[in-house]
């Protein structure tokens, strides 16, 4: 699953995106467990059907990631900065 950093209005706070992903994973696991309980199935389920791993792509500060990466990313996220910082 690919996530990309983005400063546009389409991006969400990284913490919020991780929370939503965790909820999707938990919901998927419980649905999977209930549907495979009688069939002898089991194992870990992930909302994306994959390994549960995330590749987080960072762009350069001036221009960010490419348009192609943003289009292919499942999530667009930003890091909330606190205090007087305006850069990572």
Buried (B, 14 or more C-beta within 10 A) or exposed (E): BEBBBBEEEEBBEBEEBBEEBEEEBEEBBEEBEEEEEEEEEEEEBBBBEEEEEBEEBEBEEEEBBEEEBBEEBEBBBBEEEEEEEEEE
